[in-house]
Structures are given as structure tokens and as C-alpha cells.
Amino acid sequence: MIVKYRKAFFNDLSNIGQIKYIENIEFVTEFAAKTDKPENIPGFKWLRQYPSEARIEIAPFRIGVEISGNSIIFKRIIHRSTFYRNFP
């Protein structure tokens, strides 16, 4: 898949203080570049209300992504308690 990023993704990433979560996020982004289907990404789940949007679960965080064709756009990294208020 083609991996793209939004500016908000990097802003959210800079606010995460624990290195173990950052390493897990790096693993997911690298895995997404190598896979051919988004469903193969660990922790991936489609959002029912928005057919082109999905989330990826990483410990207490959720990564909001958009799927369009053969590309995946990483939009936000938000704590699970506020994810559905702020995404999409």
C-alpha cells in the first residue's frame, strides 16, 4: 500500500512521551507499507459510520486512518478515551 501522512499525525506523535508506544506506531506504519490489504494490519477495524475511515488500536491510543484505493492516509493518533469525539 502507499502510505501518506497528515500534519496532525506528526503533531500527535510528538505529544506521546513513552518510547514503547512510538516504537509500536512505527511498526504499524512500516507494516502498512508492506501489506496489500488494510485488514492485515494488526488492530485494524473499519468504522461503521464512515465507510472509508478506520482505526488501528495500539495500547491506549487509536490511529485514525483513511483508505482510498491502494493508499492509506494516517490522520491522527488520539487517546482511546477521546478518539471518537475527535475523529473523523
DSSP file (Angstrom, degrees, kcal/mol; ACC not computed):
  #  RESIDUE AA STRUCTURE BP1 BP2  ACC     N-H-->O    O-->H-N    N-H-->O    O-->H-N    TCO  KAPPA ALPHA  PHI   PSI    X-CA   Y-CA   Z-CA
    1    1 A M              0   0    0      0, 0.0     2,-0.5     0, 0.0    70,-0.2   0.000 360.0 360.0 360.0 154.3    0.0    0.0    0.0
    2    2 A I  E     -a   71   0A   0     68,-2.5    70,-3.0    32,-0.0     2,-0.5  -0.799 360.0-148.5 -88.4 126.7    1.0    3.6   -0.5
    3    3 A V  E     +a   72   0A   0     -2,-0.5     2,-0.3    68,-0.2    70,-0.2  -0.849  20.0 174.4-104.0 128.9    1.4    5.3    2.9
    4    4 A K  E     -a   73   0A   0     68,-2.6    70,-2.8    -2,-0.5     2,-0.3  -0.902  13.3-150.5-127.9 158.8    0.7    9.0    3.3
    5    5 A Y  E     -a   74   0A   0     -2,-0.3     2,-0.3    68,-0.2    70,-0.2  -0.951   6.3-140.5-131.4 148.7    0.6   11.2    6.4
    6    6 A R    >>  -     0   0    0     68,-2.0     4,-1.0    -2,-0.3     3,-0.6  -0.713  29.4-116.6 -98.4 158.1   -1.3   14.3    7.6
    7    7 A K  H 3> S+     0   0    0     -2,-0.3     4,-1.9     1,-0.2     3,-0.3   0.863 114.4  60.7 -62.7 -36.7    0.5   17.1    9.6
    8    8 A A  H 3> S+     0   0    0      1,-0.2     4,-2.6     2,-0.2    69,-0.3   0.818  96.6  61.7 -61.4 -31.0   -1.8   16.4   12.6
    9    9 A F  H <> S+     0   0    0     -3,-0.6     4,-2.1    65,-0.3    -1,-0.2   0.929 106.9  43.2 -61.0 -45.7   -0.5   12.8   12.7
   10   10 A F  H  X S+     0   0    0     -4,-1.0     4,-1.9    -3,-0.3    -1,-0.2   0.837 112.0  53.8 -72.0 -32.1    3.1   14.1   13.4
   11   11 A N  H  X S+     0   0    0     -4,-1.9     4,-0.8     2,-0.2    -2,-0.2   0.924 111.6  45.3 -64.8 -43.5    1.8   16.7   15.9
   12   12 A D  H >< S+     0   0    0     -4,-2.6     3,-0.6     1,-0.2     4,-0.5   0.880 110.7  54.7 -65.4 -37.7    0.0   14.0   17.8
   13   13 A L  H >< S+     0   0    0     -4,-2.1     3,-1.0     1,-0.2    -1,-0.2   0.866 103.4  54.9 -65.2 -36.5    3.1   11.8   17.6
   14   14 A S  H 3< S+     0   0    0     -4,-1.9    -1,-0.2     1,-0.2    -2,-0.2   0.729 102.6  58.4 -70.0 -19.9    5.3   14.5   19.1
   15   15 A N  T << S+     0   0    0     -4,-0.8     2,-0.5    -3,-0.6    -1,-0.2   0.572  82.8  96.4 -84.8  -9.8    2.9   14.7   22.1
   16   16 A I    <   -     0   0    0     -3,-1.0     6,-0.0    -4,-0.5    -3,-0.0  -0.713  53.5-173.3 -83.4 124.6    3.4   11.0   23.0
   17   17 A G        +     0   0    0     -2,-0.5     2,-0.5     4,-0.0    -1,-0.1   0.714  54.8  84.4 -93.7 -21.7    6.0   10.7   25.7
   18   18 A Q    >>  -     0   0    0      1,-0.1     4,-1.3     2,-0.0     3,-0.7  -0.732  63.0-151.5 -93.6 126.7    6.6    7.0   26.1
   19   19 A I  H 3> S+     0   0    0     -2,-0.5     4,-2.4     1,-0.2     5,-0.2   0.780  91.0  64.8 -66.4 -29.8    9.0    5.4   23.6
   20   20 A K  H 3> S+     0   0    0      1,-0.2     4,-1.6     2,-0.2    -1,-0.2   0.867 104.1  46.7 -65.5 -33.9    7.4    2.0   23.7
   21   21 A Y  H <> S+     0   0    0     -3,-0.7     4,-2.2     2,-0.2    -1,-0.2   0.876 110.4  52.8 -72.6 -36.7    4.2    3.4   22.1
   22   22 A I  H  X S+     0   0    0     -4,-1.3     4,-2.3     1,-0.2    -2,-0.2   0.896 108.2  50.9 -64.7 -39.7    6.2    5.3   19.5
   23   23 A E  H  X S+     0   0    0     -4,-2.4     4,-2.1     2,-0.2    -1,-0.2   0.894 109.8  50.1 -64.4 -39.7    8.0    2.1   18.5
   24   24 A N  H  X S+     0   0    0     -4,-1.6     4,-2.0     2,-0.2    -2,-0.2   0.886 110.0  50.3 -65.4 -38.3    4.7    0.3   18.1
   25   25 A I  H  X S+     0   0    0     -4,-2.2     4,-2.3     2,-0.2    -2,-0.2   0.900 109.5  50.9 -66.4 -40.6    3.4    3.1   15.9
   26   26 A E  H  X S+     0   0    0     -4,-2.3     4,-2.2     1,-0.2     5,-0.2   0.896 108.8  52.3 -62.3 -40.1    6.5    2.9   13.8
   27   27 A F  H  X S+     0   0    0     -4,-2.1     4,-2.5     1,-0.2    -2,-0.2   0.919 109.9  48.4 -61.3 -43.6    6.0   -0.9   13.4
   28   28 A V  H  X S+     0   0    0     -4,-2.0     4,-2.4     2,-0.2    -2,-0.2   0.909 111.2  49.1 -65.5 -42.3    2.4   -0.4   12.3
   29   29 A T  H  X S+     0   0    0     -4,-2.3     4,-1.3     2,-0.2    -1,-0.2   0.895 113.8  46.3 -66.6 -38.4    3.3    2.3    9.7
   30   30 A E  H  X S+     0   0    0     -4,-2.2     4,-1.1     2,-0.2    -2,-0.2   0.895 112.4  50.7 -68.3 -39.6    6.1    0.1    8.3
   31   31 A F  H  X S+     0   0    0     -4,-2.5     4,-1.6     1,-0.2     3,-0.4   0.883 106.6  55.3 -64.1 -38.6    3.7   -2.9    8.2
   32   32 A A  H  < S+     0   0    0     -4,-2.4    -1,-0.2     1,-0.2    -2,-0.2   0.845 104.7  53.5 -64.2 -33.4    1.1   -0.9    6.4
   33   33 A A  H  < S+     0   0    0     -4,-1.3    -1,-0.2     1,-0.2    -2,-0.2   0.804 112.7  44.1 -70.3 -28.2    3.6    0.0    3.7
   34   34 A K  H  < S+     0   0    0     -4,-1.1    -2,-0.2    -3,-0.4    -1,-0.2   0.724  99.4  81.7 -89.9 -23.2    4.4   -3.7    3.1
   35   35 A T     <  -     0   0    0     -4,-1.6     6,-0.0    -5,-0.1     0, 0.0  -0.382  61.7-151.3 -85.4 161.6    0.9   -5.2    3.1
   36   36 A D  S    S+     0   0    0      1,-0.2    -1,-0.1    -2,-0.1    -4,-0.0   0.621  82.6  45.4-104.6 -17.4   -1.5   -5.2    0.2
   37   37 A K  S >  S-     0   0    0      1,-0.1     3,-1.4   -36,-0.1     4,-0.2  -0.988  71.5-140.1-127.0 136.5   -4.8   -5.2    2.2
   38   38 A P  G >  S+     0   0    0      0, 0.0     3,-1.6     0, 0.0     6,-0.1   0.787  99.1  69.9 -66.2 -25.0   -5.5   -2.9    5.2
   39   39 A E  G 3  S+     0   0    0      1,-0.3     5,-0.2     4,-0.1     4,-0.1   0.688  88.4  65.8 -65.8 -16.3   -7.3   -5.7    7.0
   40   40 A N  G <  S+     0   0    0     -3,-1.4    -1,-0.3     2,-0.1     3,-0.0   0.625  76.7 102.7 -79.5 -13.3   -3.9   -7.4    7.5
   41   41 A I  S X  S-     0   0    0     -3,-1.6     3,-1.7    -4,-0.2     2,-0.1  -0.537  85.6-107.9 -71.8 131.3   -2.7   -4.6    9.8
   42   42 A P  T 3  S+     0   0    0      0, 0.0    -1,-0.1     0, 0.0    -2,-0.1  -0.389 101.7  13.6 -62.8 132.3   -2.7   -5.7   13.4
   43   43 A G  T 3  S+     0   0    0      1,-0.3    14,-1.8    13,-0.1     2,-0.2   0.562  89.8 151.7  82.0  10.3   -5.5   -3.9   15.4
   44   44 A F  E <   +B   56   0A   0     -3,-1.7     2,-0.3    12,-0.2    -1,-0.3  -0.526  13.7 167.2 -78.4 137.7   -7.3   -2.6   12.2
   45   45 A K  E     -B   55   0A   0     10,-2.1    10,-2.6    -2,-0.2     2,-0.1  -0.953  31.1-125.8-151.9 131.8  -11.1   -2.1   12.3
   46   46 A W  E     -B   54   0A   0     -2,-0.3     2,-0.5     8,-0.2     8,-0.3  -0.440  25.2-123.2 -71.2 147.8  -13.4   -0.3    9.9
   47   47 A L        -     0   0    0      6,-2.1     3,-0.4     3,-0.5     6,-0.3  -0.845  15.1-147.7 -91.5 126.8  -15.6    2.5   11.3
   48   48 A R  S    S+     0   0    0     -2,-0.5    -1,-0.1     1,-0.2    -2,-0.0   0.860  93.4  51.1 -65.0 -38.0  -19.3    1.6   10.6
   49   49 A Q  S    S+     0   0    0      1,-0.2    -1,-0.2    -3,-0.1    -3,-0.0   0.782 114.6  43.4 -72.8 -26.2  -20.5    5.2   10.2
   50   50 A Y    >   -     0   0    0     -3,-0.4     3,-1.4     3,-0.2    -3,-0.5  -0.933  69.2-161.9-125.4 105.8  -17.7    6.2    7.7
   51   51 A P  T 3  S+     0   0    0      0, 0.0    -1,-0.1     0, 0.0    -2,-0.1   0.731  90.6  43.0 -65.5 -23.7  -17.0    3.6    5.0
   52   52 A S  T 3  S+     0   0    0     -6,-0.1    15,-3.0    14,-0.1     2,-0.3   0.448 102.6  82.8-100.3   0.8  -13.6    5.0    4.0
   53   53 A E  E <   + C   0  66A   0     -3,-1.4    -6,-2.1    -6,-0.3     2,-0.3  -0.752  50.8 165.7-106.4 151.5  -12.4    5.5    7.6
   54   54 A A  E     -BC  46  65A   0     11,-2.4    11,-2.4    -2,-0.3     2,-0.3  -0.926  23.0-133.4-150.4 172.9  -10.8    3.1   10.0
   55   55 A R  E     -BC  45  64A   0    -10,-2.6   -10,-2.1    -2,-0.3     2,-0.5  -0.966   5.3-150.4-133.2 152.5   -8.9    2.9   13.3
   56   56 A I  E     -BC  44  63A   0      7,-1.9     7,-2.7    -2,-0.3     2,-0.5  -0.992  19.9-136.6-122.9 126.0   -5.9    1.0   14.4
   57   57 A E  E     + C   0  62A   0    -14,-1.8     2,-0.4    -2,-0.5     5,-0.2  -0.697  26.8 169.5 -88.8 127.2   -5.6    0.0   18.1
   58   58 A I  E >   - C   0  61A   0      3,-2.7     3,-3.0    -2,-0.5   -33,-0.1  -0.868  60.7 -73.3-136.5 101.8   -2.2    0.5   19.8
   59   59 A A  T 3  S-     0   0    0     -2,-0.4    -1,-0.2     1,-0.3    21,-0.0  -0.217 116.8  -8.4  46.1-120.6   -2.5    0.1   23.6
   60   60 A P  T 3  S+     0   0    0      0, 0.0    20,-3.1     0, 0.0    21,-0.3   0.470 127.4  76.5 -85.1   4.3   -4.2    3.2   25.0
   61   61 A F  E <   -CD  58  79A   0     -3,-3.0    -3,-2.7    18,-0.3     2,-0.4  -0.758  61.3-154.4-112.9 158.0   -4.1    5.0   21.6
   62   62 A R  E     -CD  57  78A   0     16,-2.7    16,-2.5    -2,-0.3     2,-0.6  -0.995  10.9-145.7-127.0 136.2   -6.0    4.8   18.4
   63   63 A I  E     -CD  56  77A   0     -7,-2.7    -7,-1.9    -2,-0.4     2,-0.5  -0.903  13.6-145.3-101.3 123.0   -4.7    5.8   15.0
   64   64 A G  E     +CD  55  76A   0     12,-2.4    11,-2.8    -2,-0.6    12,-1.3  -0.781  26.0 176.9 -89.4 126.2   -7.3    7.2   12.7
   65   65 A V  E     -CD  54  74A   0    -11,-2.4   -11,-2.4    -2,-0.5     2,-0.4  -0.893  23.7-145.9-129.0 156.9   -6.7    6.3    9.0
   66   66 A E  E     -CD  53  73A   0      7,-2.1     7,-2.9    -2,-0.3     2,-0.5  -0.988  12.6-153.2-121.8 133.4   -8.4    6.9    5.7
   67   67 A I  E     + D   0  72A   0    -15,-3.0     2,-0.4    -2,-0.4     5,-0.2  -0.919  20.0 166.7-108.2 125.2   -8.4    4.2    3.0
   68   68 A S  E >   - D   0  71A   0      3,-2.2     3,-1.6    -2,-0.5     2,-0.4  -0.892  62.8 -52.6-140.7 110.1   -8.7    5.4   -0.6
   69   69 A G  T 3  S-     0   0    0     -2,-0.4     0, 0.0     1,-0.3     0, 0.0  -0.486 120.9 -17.2  65.8-121.8   -7.9    2.9   -3.4
   70   70 A N  T 3  S+     0   0    0     -2,-0.4   -68,-2.5    -3,-0.1     2,-0.3   0.132 121.0  87.5-102.6  18.5   -4.4    1.5   -2.8
   71   71 A S  E <   -aD   2  68A   0     -3,-1.6    -3,-2.2   -70,-0.2     2,-0.4  -0.890  57.4-155.6-121.3 151.5   -3.3    4.2   -0.3
   72   72 A I  E     -aD   3  67A   0    -70,-3.0   -68,-2.6    -2,-0.3     2,-0.6  -0.992   9.0-156.2-123.7 129.3   -3.7    4.6    3.4
   73   73 A I  E     -aD   4  66A   0     -7,-2.9    -7,-2.1    -2,-0.4     2,-0.7  -0.926   8.2-147.3-110.3 115.9   -3.6    8.0    5.0
   74   74 A F  E     +aD   5  65A   0    -70,-2.8   -68,-2.0    -2,-0.6   -65,-0.3  -0.743  28.3 166.2 -82.1 115.4   -2.5    8.2    8.6
   75   75 A K  E     -     0   0A   0    -11,-2.8     2,-0.3    -2,-0.7   -10,-0.2   0.899  49.2  -0.2 -99.9 -52.1   -4.5   11.2   10.0
   76   76 A R  E     - D   0  64A   0    -12,-1.3   -12,-2.4   -67,-0.1     2,-0.4  -0.955  40.6-150.7-143.4 155.5   -4.5   11.2   13.8
   77   77 A I  E     + D   0  63A   0     -2,-0.3     2,-0.4   -69,-0.3   -14,-0.2  -0.972  35.0 167.5-124.7 114.0   -3.2    9.5   17.0
   78   78 A I  E     - D   0  62A   0    -16,-2.5   -16,-2.7    -2,-0.4     5,-0.1  -0.953  41.1-100.5-131.9 145.6   -5.6   10.1   19.8
   79   79 A H  E >>  - D   0  61A   0     -2,-0.4     3,-1.4   -18,-0.2     4,-0.7  -0.335  38.7-116.6 -61.0 146.4   -6.0    8.5   23.3
   80   80 A R  T 34 S+     0   0    0    -20,-3.1     4,-0.4     1,-0.3     3,-0.4   0.773 109.9  63.1 -61.5 -28.3   -8.8    5.9   23.3
   81   81 A S  T 34 S+     0   0    0    -21,-0.3    -1,-0.3     1,-0.2   -20,-0.1   0.769 118.2  25.4 -70.2 -24.1  -11.0    7.9   25.7
   82   82 A T  T X> S+     0   0    0     -3,-1.4     4,-1.3     2,-0.1     3,-0.6   0.286  92.0 103.5-119.7   8.8  -11.4   10.8   23.3
   83   83 A F  H >X S+     0   0    0     -4,-0.7     4,-1.6    -3,-0.4     3,-0.6   0.933  81.7  46.5 -61.7 -49.2  -10.9    9.2   19.9
   84   84 A Y  H 34 S+     0   0    0     -4,-0.4    -1,-0.2     1,-0.2    -2,-0.1   0.635 110.6  54.6 -75.1 -12.1  -14.5    9.0   18.8
   85   85 A R  H <4 S+     0   0    0     -3,-0.6    -1,-0.2     1,-0.1    -2,-0.2   0.775 118.6  33.0 -82.2 -29.3  -15.1   12.7   19.8
   86   86 A N  H << S+     0   0    0     -4,-1.3    -2,-0.2    -3,-0.6    -3,-0.1   0.513 100.2 101.1-107.9  -7.3  -12.2   13.9   17.7
   87   87 A F     <        0   0    0     -4,-1.6    -1,-0.1     1,-0.2    -9,-0.0  -0.991 360.0 360.0-132.4 140.1  -12.1   11.6   14.7
   88   88 A P              0   0    0      0, 0.0    -1,-0.2     0, 0.0    -4,-0.1  -0.945 360.0 360.0 -82.9 360.0  -13.1   11.8   11.9
